Amino acid sequence: MAPFGKGLKILRHQGLSAFTWKVLRYTPIWYLVWNTVTSRAPVGTNIYERDWDLLIILDACRVDSLQRFSDSKPYLDDIQSIQSVGSMSAEWMLKTFTGEYRDQIAETAHLSGNIWSYRILEEQFHRHRMDASEQDYLYDGWPHWQTLSADEFGYYEMIWTDVDEDRLHPQNAAIPHILTDRAIDIGREKDFDRLIVHYTLPHIPFIADALDWEPGEMSTSELMDGLDHTREITPTEEAPYEGTKWNEESTDTVKKGFEKNLELVLEYVEILLSNFEAEDVVISADHGEALGEYGLWGHPFGFPLSPVKTVPWAKTTASDERTYETQYDTTRMVPHREEQIEFLEQMGYL
């Protein structure tokens, strides 16, 4: 479709906000100006400005979606909200782990299943242009980022595996069972002031309905051994926002898929809370998710509006009741470039 025709289609189906965003983001100087104004602005609450012993990050989790489970999940009876420092994972990491909080970071153990942790904290992707086809906008803007590297943490582990059977679904690299296991092990075996556990779910794609799983009916061992998939995910589950942009898919269907992903990861959060000793636990998110607000879907970089900047801040506690014994060794591996690209494609960034 010619650019003019595509622009009219965006304006007709998605509204003026989406149209303006699409037009401006392809202006050559756009990212340099936009990132300087938005990403470098000191907006939002840094996690190190709050008290917590264990911080559970649910990637892209919305406040209203988490609140839907407050009646059925006793540990979600105190859901507040804060403004995140970022509107997508990379931006959140760039603005969270800075020299200003060097001392706190040195006493923090950080476990992550999000590929951006590797790209930002280890690869330092934002400090140099590696490939013009890959998120070059992370480099643009002023001043340059002053984010710390992975070796500044008291302990750091990127939870990554290329073994197909260790993924919940072959079309998605989420491995919450291994991440939960490693967090429990670190909590029992190491001594740090704080621990961050960064899950990739409920981020797209929507895999929950394609698993051999029923909410609340699986045992701890079944969940932690890794659920089997029953089918390939559908095009709507793989790229759920494409249809809604053109009014070809129901918004309610997409929201249900998002919340089913959230319900799945909460099963693993419950296991973690029952096998970890911490008085101050917070369940939060790196950023939110736009589900049609202002005609937008997902979580653009440097986007200052509420759907992607407002995140939950749910306070609870954890007690190690020894209902689970760890079984996975560290999965410390360096993801190959092809694996990184595949992960980013699965997550909708490419």
C-alpha positions in Angstrom: 0.0 0.0 0.0 1.4 3.4 -0.9 2.4 5.6 2.1 -0.4 8.0 1.5 -3.1 5.3 1.3 -1.7 3.6 4.4 -1.7 6.9 6.2 -5.4 7.4 5.4 -6.2 3.9 6.6 -4.4 4.6 9.9 -6.3 7.8 10.3 -9.6 6.2 9.6 -9.3 3.1 11.7 -6.9 4.1 14.5 -7.5 7.8 15.0 -5.5 11.1 15.0 -3.1 10.1 17.8 -1.9 6.9 16.0 -1.7 8.7 12.7 0.4 11.5 14.2 2.7 9.0 16.0 3.3 7.0 12.8 4.0 10.1 10.7 6.4 11.7 13.2 8.4 8.5 14.0 9.5 8.3 10.4 10.8 11.9 10.3 14.6 11.7 10.2 15.2 13.9 13.2 12.2 12.6 15.1 13.9 10.2 17.5 16.7 12.5 18.3 14.2 15.2 19.5 11.5 12.9 20.9 13.9 10.8 22.9 15.6 13.9 24.3 12.3 15.4 25.4 10.6 12.2 26.7 13.1 9.5 27.7 15.6 11.8 29.3 13.0 13.6 31.3 13.0 12.7 35.0 9.4 11.4 34.9 8.3 8.4 37.0 9.3 6.7 40.2 12.5 4.7 40.2 12.1 1.4 42.0 15.0 2.2 44.3 13.0 5.1 45.7 10.7 2.6 47.3 11.1 -0.1 50.0 11.1 -3.7 48.9 13.1 -6.9 49.5 11.7 -8.9 46.6 10.5 -7.1 43.5 8.5 -9.2 41.0 8.3 -7.6 37.6 5.5 -8.8 35.3 6.4 -7.5 31.9 3.8 -5.1 30.4 1.3 -5.7 33.2 -1.6 -3.2 33.4 -3.0 -2.1 36.7 -6.6 -2.8 35.8 -5.7 -6.3 34.5 -4.0 -7.2 37.8 -6.9 -5.8 39.8 -9.2 -8.3 38.1 -7.5 -11.0 40.2 -7.6 -9.2 43.5 -10.6 -11.1 44.8 -9.2 -14.6 43.9 -5.6 -13.9 44.9 -5.3 -13.0 48.6 -1.7 -11.6 48.0 -3.2 -9.0 45.6 -5.4 -7.2 48.2 -3.2 -4.1 48.2 -2.8 -3.0 44.6 -1.6 0.6 44.2 0.0 2.2 41.2 3.1 4.3 40.3 4.4 6.0 37.2 7.1 4.0 35.6 10.3 5.6 34.4 9.9 3.9 31.0 7.3 2.8 28.5 9.1 -0.3 27.3 11.6 -2.7 28.8 14.8 -1.2 27.4 13.8 2.3 28.4 12.9 1.1 31.9 16.3 -0.6 32.3 18.2 2.4 30.9 16.6 4.8 33.4 16.4 2.4 36.4 19.9 1.0 36.8 21.9 4.2 36.8 24.9 5.5 38.8 22.7 7.4 41.1 21.7 4.0 42.7 25.0 2.3 42.4 25.2 1.4 46.1 21.7 -0.2 46.1 22.4 -2.0 42.8 25.6 -3.5 44.3 23.4 -5.2 47.0 20.8 -6.4 44.5 20.5 -9.8 42.9 18.8 -9.5 39.5 17.3 -12.4 37.6 15.7 -11.8 34.3 14.0 -13.7 31.5 13.8 -10.6 29.2 16.3 -10.4 26.3 16.6 -6.7 26.9 18.4 -7.4 30.1 21.2 -9.0 28.1 21.1 -6.3 25.4 21.2 -3.3 27.8 23.0 -4.6 30.9 25.5 -6.9 29.2 25.8 -6.0 25.6 25.4 -2.3 26.2 23.5 -2.0 23.0 22.5 1.6 23.7 26.1 2.8 23.7 26.8 2.0 20.0 25.0 1.4 16.8 25.2 -2.3 16.2 22.8 -2.7 13.3 20.7 0.0 11.7 17.8 -2.4 11.4 17.6 -3.1 15.1 16.1 -0.5 17.5 18.6 2.2 16.5 16.4 4.7 18.3 17.8 3.5 21.6 21.0 5.3 20.7 19.3 8.6 19.7 18.8 11.4 22.1 20.8 13.6 24.5 22.4 13.2 26.9 23.9 9.8 26.3 22.7 7.0 28.7 24.7 6.5 31.9 23.3 3.0 32.7 25.4 0.6 34.7 26.4 -2.8 33.4 25.5 -6.2 34.7 28.7 -6.6 36.6 27.6 -3.8 38.9 24.9 -5.9 40.5 25.6 -8.0 43.6 24.5 -11.0 41.5 23.1 -11.1 38.0 21.7 -13.9 35.9 20.0 -13.8 32.5 17.7 -16.8 32.5 18.1 -18.1 28.9 17.9 -21.5 27.4 17.9 -22.7 23.8 16.6 -26.1 24.7 13.1 -26.4 23.2 11.7 -28.6 25.9 12.5 -26.0 28.5 10.2 -23.4 26.9 6.5 -23.4 27.6 5.8 -23.0 23.9 8.2 -23.3 20.9 6.8 -20.1 19.4 7.7 -18.2 22.6 10.9 -18.1 24.7 9.1 -17.5 28.1 10.4 -19.9 30.7 8.7 -18.8 34.0 9.2 -22.2 35.6 13.0 -22.0 35.3 13.0 -18.3 36.3 10.9 -19.1 39.4 13.2 -22.0 40.3 16.3 -19.9 40.0 14.8 -17.2 42.1 13.9 -19.6 44.9 17.4 -21.1 44.8 19.1 -17.7 44.9 16.8 -16.7 47.8 17.8 -19.8 49.8 21.5 -19.9 48.9 22.7 -16.3 48.7 22.4 -13.3 50.9 21.5 -10.0 49.2 19.5 -7.0 50.4 17.2 -7.1 47.4 16.1 -9.5 44.6 14.5 -8.5 41.3 12.7 -11.3 39.3 11.7 -10.1 35.8 9.2 -12.4 34.1 8.4 -11.9 30.4 4.7 -12.7 30.8 2.0 -11.3 30.4 3.8 -9.7 27.4 2.7 -10.9 23.9 2.4 -13.4 22.3 -0.6 -14.9 24.0 0.5 -18.5 24.7 -1.7 -19.5 27.7 -4.6 -21.0 25.7 -2.2 -23.1 23.7 -0.8 -24.9 26.7 -2.0 -28.1 28.5 -3.1 -26.0 31.5 -6.2 -25.0 33.4 -6.0 -22.1 35.9 -5.9 -23.3 39.5 -5.9 -27.0 38.6 -2.2 -27.7 38.1 0.0 -29.0 40.9 3.3 -27.2 41.7 5.3 -30.1 40.2 3.3 -29.9 37.0 3.9 -26.2 36.7 7.5 -26.3 37.6 8.4 -29.2 35.3 7.3 -27.1 32.4 3.8 -27.2 30.8 3.3 -28.9 27.4 1.8 -27.1 24.5 -1.2 -28.5 22.7 -1.1 -26.6 19.5 0.6 -23.8 17.6 -0.6 -20.4 18.6 -2.9 -18.6 16.1 -1.9 -15.5 14.1 -4.2 -13.5 16.5 -2.3 -14.9 19.5 1.1 -14.3 17.9 0.5 -10.7 16.7 -2.7 -9.8 18.6 -2.7 -6.1 17.9 -2.5 -6.3 14.1 -6.2 -7.2 13.7 -7.5 -4.7 16.2 -5.7 -1.8 14.5 -7.9 -2.3 11.5 -11.1 -3.3 13.4 -10.7 -6.9 12.2 -10.4 -8.4 15.7 -12.4 -7.8 18.8 -10.8 -5.7 21.5 -12.4 -8.0 24.1 -10.8 -11.0 22.6 -7.4 -9.4 22.8 -7.9 -8.3 26.4 -8.9 -11.8 27.4 -5.8 -13.2 25.8 -3.7 -10.7 27.7 -5.3 -11.5 31.0 -5.0 -15.2 30.4 -1.3 -14.7 30.0 -1.3 -12.8 33.2 -3.3 -15.5 35.0 -0.6 -18.0 33.8 2.3 -16.1 35.2 0.5 -15.5 38.5 0.6 -19.3 39.0 4.4 -19.0 39.1 4.3 -15.9 41.3 2.3 -17.9 43.9 4.9 -20.7 43.9 7.7 -18.1 44.4 5.8 -16.4 47.3 5.4 -19.8 49.0 9.1 -20.6 48.7 10.9 -17.3 49.5 11.4 -15.5 52.7 10.7 -11.8 52.4 8.8 -9.3 54.5 8.4 -6.6 51.9 7.4 -8.0 48.5 6.2 -5.9 45.6 4.5 -7.1 42.4 4.9 -4.5 39.7 5.8 -4.0 36.0 8.5 -2.3 33.9 5.8 -0.7 31.8 2.1 -1.0 31.0 0.3 -1.9 27.8 -1.9 0.3 25.5 -5.0 -1.7 24.5 -6.6 0.8 22.2 -6.3 3.9 24.2 -5.6 6.9 21.9 -5.8 4.4 19.1 -2.5 2.8 20.1 -1.6 -0.8 21.0 1.5 -2.1 22.7 4.2 0.0 24.4 6.2 2.4 22.2 9.5 3.7 23.4 9.4 7.1 25.0 5.6 7.2 25.1 4.5 9.4 28.0 0.8 8.6 28.4 -0.9 6.6 31.1 -1.6 3.2 29.5 2.1 2.5 29.2 3.5 4.6 32.0 1.1 3.6 34.9 2.1 0.3 36.5 0.8 -1.7 39.5 2.6 -1.5 42.8 1.1 -4.4 44.8 2.5 -5.0 48.3 2.5 -8.4 49.9 4.8 -10.8 51.8 6.5 -14.1 51.1 7.3 -17.1 53.3 9.4 -20.1 52.5 7.1 -23.0 53.3 9.4 -25.4 51.4 6.6 -26.6 49.1 9.1 -26.9 46.2 12.7 -28.1 46.0 14.7 -26.5 43.2 15.8 -28.7 40.2 17.4 -26.4 37.6 21.0 -25.3 37.4 22.0 -21.9 36.3 21.1 -21.4 32.6 23.8 -18.8 32.0 24.4 -18.8 28.3 25.1 -16.0 25.8 22.2 -15.9 23.3 23.3 -15.9 19.7 22.4 -12.9 17.5 19.8 -15.1 15.6 18.3 -16.1 18.9 18.1 -12.4 20.0 16.4 -11.4 16.8 13.9 -14.4 17.1 13.1 -13.4 20.7 12.5 -9.7 19.7 10.3 -10.8 16.8 8.3 -13.1 19.1 7.8 -10.1 21.5 6.6 -7.9 18.7 9.6 -5.5 18.5 10.7 -6.4 15.0 
